[in-house]
Amino acid sequence: MTIRKPEVIRVSIGSAIVLGLVKGLLKAPPTTVYLLTYTKGKCTANCGFCAQARSSKAREDLLSRVSWPPFPLSEVKRKIASAYSEGKIQRVCIQTLNYEGVLEDVAHILAELKSISDIPVSLSSQPLPKEYMKRLLQAGLERIEVSLDAATEELFDKVKGSGVNGPYRWGSQIKALLEAVEVFGRGKVTTHLIAGLGEKERDMVKTIQWCVDRGILPALFAFTPIPGTRLENLTPPMIESYRRIQVARYLIVKRIIRYEDLMFNEAGEIECFPLPRERLHKILESGEPFITSGCPGCNRPFYNERVSGPVYNVPNKDFWKEIKRVEVERLTRVIRSCSI
């Protein structure tokens, strides 16, 4: 049997600039190097929001708003080892398309990276067999991510499952996440959630709590309409709603509150947070709930937004300082304490 050994890998354009593969200026450099498995053509899955979906007419080099040019894997791994030793980056994230042979590709890419550096490596992938996850853990993979994306089973089916003739099913994603926790341990498994697919704030917060209770880290992103995708005409979430969900996520992940403590109005929006005004205001001013969530070292600068804004996920504390005054004014209008 021929063993696949991919020689080419895609690199997000921001990561490519940090690694010195291309020249360019960055408002906020990524602190994780984002890689994407390479195959001719697009993904065999058909997620409605994804430029790489089987039926998408979007550019083949896009994932979200970001371009991913291909480079020789041998060159990329050397650049990663050098950048990590110099303290420029903190982590590598291998992201996968769905295609025949992808499991062999991931195993090879991981082996190549670990052969030259001890940089922590995460994998963002479709559901994987439990035994294969064990193999990756033994090979040095530190963390794994399996995306739910949608906050409810109904929405999941509509944007990722049978509603778009896709291969994914809610139950299979849940099973993969729970098995991943068994393999990698609590706190070492992540799932991505996309706000703005049609869910209510209550739905999203409930799913966030479900994840935290099971040792799964929920990473929050805002829906981005990409021309050529099925959902190209869907609008991004209102920034005020996204900020409320970010605060709820932060407080739940930090185990300050639970979903059951929150109050929602008839529209499913968060009415207020069960914290004293002073404590809540201090948390908002810190900016911590609005910093990009995900694996340690993941900041994904402007992955879902333009530099001109609105900035849904803030890439670092320095950028928060730039927008703090405007954002805190906005926050005081849409986020309030339940304290009388």
C-alpha positions as CSV (number, residue, x, y, z in Angstrom):
1,M,0.0,0.0,0.0
2,T,1.3,3.5,-0.9
3,I,1.7,5.8,2.1
4,R,0.6,9.3,1.4
5,K,3.3,12.0,2.1
6,P,2.0,15.4,1.1
7,E,4.7,17.8,0.0
8,V,2.5,20.9,-0.1
9,I,0.4,22.6,2.6
10,R,-1.7,25.8,2.6
11,V,-0.8,28.5,5.0
12,S,-3.1,31.4,6.0
13,I,-1.8,34.6,4.6
14,G,-1.2,36.2,8.0
15,S,0.8,33.2,9.2
16,A,2.7,33.2,5.9
17,I,3.8,36.8,6.6
18,V,4.8,36.0,10.2
19,L,6.9,33.1,8.9
20,G,8.6,35.2,6.2
21,L,7.1,33.1,3.4
22,V,5.7,36.3,1.9
23,K,6.1,40.0,2.6
24,G,3.3,42.1,4.1
25,L,2.2,44.3,6.9
26,L,0.0,43.1,9.8
27,K,-2.1,45.2,12.1
28,A,-2.0,42.3,14.6
29,P,0.3,39.3,13.9
30,P,-1.2,35.9,14.5
31,T,0.4,34.1,17.4
32,T,-0.7,30.7,16.0
33,V,0.4,29.4,12.6
34,Y,-2.7,28.2,10.8
35,L,-2.2,25.4,8.2
36,L,-4.7,23.8,5.9
37,T,-4.4,20.4,4.3
38,Y,-3.9,20.6,0.5
39,T,-5.9,18.8,-2.1
40,K,-6.9,19.5,-5.6
41,G,-10.4,20.8,-5.7
42,K,-12.7,21.5,-2.7
43,C,-13.9,19.8,0.4
44,T,-16.4,16.8,0.0
45,A,-18.5,18.4,2.8
46,N,-21.0,21.1,1.9
47,C,-21.2,23.5,4.8
48,G,-23.4,26.5,3.8
49,F,-21.0,29.2,5.2
50,C,-17.7,27.7,3.9
51,A,-15.8,28.9,0.8
52,Q,-14.3,25.4,0.6
53,A,-17.7,23.6,0.4
54,R,-18.3,21.2,-2.4
55,S,-21.0,23.4,-4.1
56,S,-19.4,26.7,-3.2
57,K,-18.5,29.1,-6.1
58,A,-16.2,31.1,-3.9
59,R,-12.4,31.4,-4.6
60,E,-10.6,28.1,-4.0
61,D,-7.9,29.8,-2.0
62,L,-10.3,31.2,0.6
63,L,-11.4,30.0,4.1
64,S,-13.6,32.6,5.7
65,R,-12.2,35.9,4.7
66,V,-8.6,34.7,4.6
67,S,-6.5,33.5,1.6
68,W,-4.4,30.3,2.1
69,P,-1.6,30.1,-0.5
70,P,0.2,26.7,-0.9
71,F,3.9,26.3,0.1
72,P,6.3,23.3,0.3
73,L,5.8,21.5,3.6
74,S,9.6,21.1,4.0
75,E,10.0,24.9,3.9
76,V,7.0,25.6,6.1
77,K,8.1,23.3,8.9
78,R,11.6,24.9,8.9
79,K,10.1,28.4,9.2
80,I,7.8,27.2,12.0
81,A,10.7,25.8,14.0
82,S,12.7,29.0,13.6
83,A,9.8,31.3,14.5
84,Y,8.9,29.2,17.5
85,S,12.5,29.3,18.8
86,E,12.5,33.1,18.4
87,G,9.2,33.5,20.4
88,K,7.2,34.8,17.4
89,I,4.6,32.1,17.6
90,Q,3.1,29.9,20.3
91,R,1.3,27.1,18.5
92,V,0.4,25.4,15.1
93,C,-3.1,24.6,14.2
94,I,-3.6,22.1,11.4
95,Q,-7.0,22.5,9.8
96,T,-8.5,19.9,7.5
97,L,-10.7,19.7,4.5
98,N,-12.7,16.5,4.0
99,Y,-11.4,14.3,1.3
100,E,-10.1,10.8,0.7
101,G,-6.7,10.4,2.2
102,V,-6.9,13.3,4.7
103,L,-6.2,11.1,7.7
104,E,-2.9,10.0,6.2
105,D,-2.1,13.6,5.3
106,V,-2.7,14.8,8.9
107,A,-0.5,12.0,10.4
108,H,2.3,12.9,8.0
109,I,2.1,16.6,8.6
110,L,2.1,16.1,12.4
111,A,5.1,13.8,12.2
112,E,7.0,16.3,10.0
113,L,6.3,19.2,12.5
114,K,7.2,17.2,15.6
115,S,10.4,15.9,13.9
116,I,11.9,19.4,13.9
117,S,10.2,21.3,16.8
118,D,8.4,20.8,20.1
119,I,5.9,23.5,19.3
120,P,2.4,22.6,20.6
121,V,0.1,21.4,17.8
122,S,-3.7,21.5,17.6
123,L,-5.9,19.9,15.0
124,S,-9.2,21.3,13.8
125,S,-11.0,18.5,12.0
126,Q,-14.1,16.6,11.0
127,P,-15.1,13.8,13.4
128,L,-12.3,11.2,13.6
129,P,-12.3,7.6,14.8
130,K,-11.4,7.2,18.4
131,E,-8.4,4.9,17.7
132,Y,-7.1,7.4,15.2
133,M,-7.3,10.2,17.8
134,K,-5.3,8.0,20.2
135,R,-2.7,7.5,17.4
136,L,-2.4,11.3,17.0
137,L,-2.1,11.8,20.7
138,Q,0.8,9.4,20.9
139,A,2.4,11.1,17.9
140,G,2.5,14.4,19.8
141,L,-0.8,16.2,19.0
142,E,-1.7,18.3,22.1
143,R,-5.3,19.4,21.4
144,I,-8.1,18.7,19.0
145,E,-11.1,20.6,17.8
146,V,-14.4,19.3,16.3
147,S,-16.8,22.0,15.2
148,L,-20.4,22.1,16.1
149,D,-20.7,25.6,14.4
150,A,-24.4,25.7,14.9
151,A,-25.9,26.2,18.4
152,T,-28.8,23.8,17.8
153,E,-29.4,20.5,16.1
154,E,-32.0,22.0,13.8
155,L,-29.6,24.7,12.6
156,F,-26.7,22.2,12.3
157,D,-28.8,20.1,10.0
158,K,-29.7,23.1,7.9
159,V,-26.2,24.5,7.4
160,K,-23.9,21.4,7.7
161,G,-26.0,18.3,7.5
162,S,-28.8,16.7,5.4
163,G,-30.2,20.2,4.6
164,V,-27.2,20.9,2.4
165,N,-26.5,17.3,1.4
166,G,-23.6,17.3,3.7
167,P,-22.0,14.3,5.4
168,Y,-22.2,15.6,9.0
169,R,-24.8,14.8,11.6
170,W,-25.3,16.4,15.0
171,G,-25.1,13.1,16.9
172,S,-21.9,12.2,15.2
173,Q,-20.3,15.5,16.1
174,I,-21.4,15.1,19.7
175,K,-20.1,11.6,19.8
176,A,-16.7,12.7,18.4
177,L,-16.4,15.5,20.9
178,L,-17.1,13.3,23.9
179,E,-14.7,10.6,22.6
180,A,-12.1,13.3,22.1
181,V,-12.4,14.3,25.8
182,E,-11.9,10.6,26.7
183,V,-8.7,10.5,24.6
184,F,-7.2,14.0,25.2
185,G,-8.7,14.8,28.6
186,R,-10.9,17.6,29.9
187,G,-9.8,21.1,28.8
188,K,-7.9,19.7,25.8
189,V,-10.8,19.6,23.4
190,T,-12.3,22.6,21.6
191,T,-15.4,23.2,19.5
192,H,-16.2,26.2,17.3
193,L,-19.6,27.9,17.6
194,I,-20.7,30.5,15.0
195,A,-23.1,33.2,16.1
196,G,-25.4,34.6,13.5
197,L,-26.7,31.5,11.8
198,G,-30.3,32.1,13.1
199,E,-30.0,31.0,16.7
200,K,-31.3,32.9,19.7
201,E,-28.8,34.1,22.3
202,R,-30.4,31.7,24.7
203,D,-29.7,28.8,22.3
204,M,-26.0,29.7,22.0
205,V,-25.5,30.2,25.8
206,K,-27.2,26.9,26.6
207,T,-24.8,25.1,24.2
208,I,-21.8,26.9,25.7
209,Q,-22.8,25.7,29.1
210,W,-23.2,22.1,27.8
211,C,-19.7,22.2,26.4
212,V,-18.1,23.6,29.6
213,D,-19.9,21.0,31.7
214,R,-18.3,18.2,29.6
215,G,-14.7,19.6,29.6
216,I,-15.0,21.0,26.1
217,L,-13.8,24.6,25.4
218,P,-16.3,26.6,23.3
219,A,-14.6,29.0,20.9
220,L,-16.9,31.7,19.6
221,F,-16.9,33.3,16.2
222,A,-19.2,35.6,14.2
223,F,-20.8,34.5,11.0
224,T,-19.1,36.0,7.9
225,P,-21.0,36.0,4.6
226,I,-18.6,34.9,1.8
227,P,-19.6,35.6,-1.9
228,G,-20.3,32.3,-3.7
229,T,-21.4,30.3,-0.6
230,R,-25.0,29.2,0.1
231,L,-25.2,31.7,2.9
232,E,-23.7,34.7,1.1
233,N,-26.8,36.8,1.6
234,L,-27.2,36.1,5.3
235,T,-26.2,39.1,7.4
236,P,-23.5,39.0,10.2
237,P,-24.8,39.1,13.8
238,M,-25.5,42.4,15.4
239,I,-22.4,43.4,17.3
240,E,-24.5,44.2,20.4
241,S,-25.9,40.7,20.5
242,Y,-22.5,39.2,19.9
243,R,-21.0,41.2,22.8
244,R,-23.7,39.8,25.2
245,I,-22.9,36.2,24.1
246,Q,-19.2,36.9,24.5
247,V,-19.7,38.1,28.1
248,A,-21.9,35.1,28.9
249,R,-19.3,32.7,27.4
250,Y,-16.5,34.3,29.4
251,L,-18.5,34.1,32.7
252,I,-19.5,30.5,32.1
253,V,-16.0,29.4,31.1
254,K,-14.5,31.1,34.1
255,R,-17.3,29.4,36.2
256,I,-18.5,32.7,37.6
257,I,-22.1,32.0,36.5
258,R,-24.1,29.3,34.8
259,Y,-26.6,29.4,32.0
260,E,-29.4,28.8,34.5
261,D,-28.5,32.1,36.3
262,L,-29.2,34.2,33.3
263,M,-32.4,36.0,32.5
264,F,-33.7,36.1,28.9
265,N,-36.5,38.2,27.3
266,E,-39.2,36.8,25.0
267,A,-36.9,37.1,22.0
268,G,-34.4,34.9,23.7
269,E,-32.0,37.8,24.3
270,I,-29.9,38.1,27.5
271,E,-31.6,40.7,29.7
272,C,-29.0,41.1,32.4
273,F,-26.1,39.4,34.1
274,P,-26.2,38.3,37.8
275,L,-23.2,40.2,39.0
276,P,-22.8,43.4,41.0
277,R,-22.6,46.5,38.7
278,E,-19.0,47.3,39.7
279,R,-17.7,43.8,39.1
280,L,-19.4,43.5,35.8
281,H,-18.1,46.9,34.6
282,K,-14.6,46.0,35.6
283,I,-14.8,42.8,33.5
284,L,-16.1,44.7,30.6
285,E,-13.4,47.4,30.8
286,S,-10.7,44.6,31.0
287,G,-11.7,43.5,27.5
288,E,-11.0,39.9,28.4
289,P,-14.5,38.6,27.3
290,F,-13.8,40.0,23.8
291,I,-10.4,38.6,23.1
292,T,-10.4,35.8,20.5
293,S,-11.4,32.5,22.2
294,G,-9.9,29.2,21.3
295,C,-6.8,27.1,22.0
296,P,-4.0,28.8,24.0
297,G,-2.2,31.2,21.7
298,C,-5.0,31.4,19.2
299,N,-5.8,35.0,18.2
300,R,-7.0,34.7,14.6
301,P,-6.6,38.4,13.7
302,F,-9.5,39.7,11.5
303,Y,-10.5,36.2,10.5
304,N,-14.2,37.2,10.6
305,E,-14.0,40.9,10.3
306,R,-12.3,43.9,8.6
307,V,-9.8,46.0,10.4
308,S,-12.2,48.9,10.0
309,G,-14.8,47.0,12.0
310,P,-17.0,46.0,13.6
311,V,-14.3,43.9,15.3
312,Y,-16.1,40.9,16.7
313,N,-13.1,39.1,18.2
314,V,-10.3,41.3,19.5
315,P,-6.9,39.8,18.6
316,N,-4.9,41.2,21.6
317,K,-4.9,43.6,24.5
318,D,-3.1,46.3,22.5
319,F,-5.9,46.4,20.0
320,W,-8.5,46.5,22.8
321,K,-6.8,49.6,24.1
322,E,-7.3,51.3,20.7
323,I,-11.1,50.5,20.6
324,K,-11.8,50.5,24.4
325,R,-13.5,53.9,24.7
326,V,-16.0,53.3,21.9
327,E,-16.6,49.7,22.9
328,V,-17.2,50.4,26.6
329,E,-19.7,53.1,25.6
330,R,-21.5,50.6,23.5
331,L,-21.4,47.9,26.2
332,T,-22.9,50.2,28.8
333,R,-26.0,50.5,26.5
334,V,-26.5,46.8,25.8
335,I,-25.1,44.9,28.9
336,R,-26.4,45.5,32.3
337,S,-26.3,44.0,35.8
338,C,-29.3,42.4,37.3
339,S,-28.5,44.1,40.6
340,I,-31.0,46.7,41.6
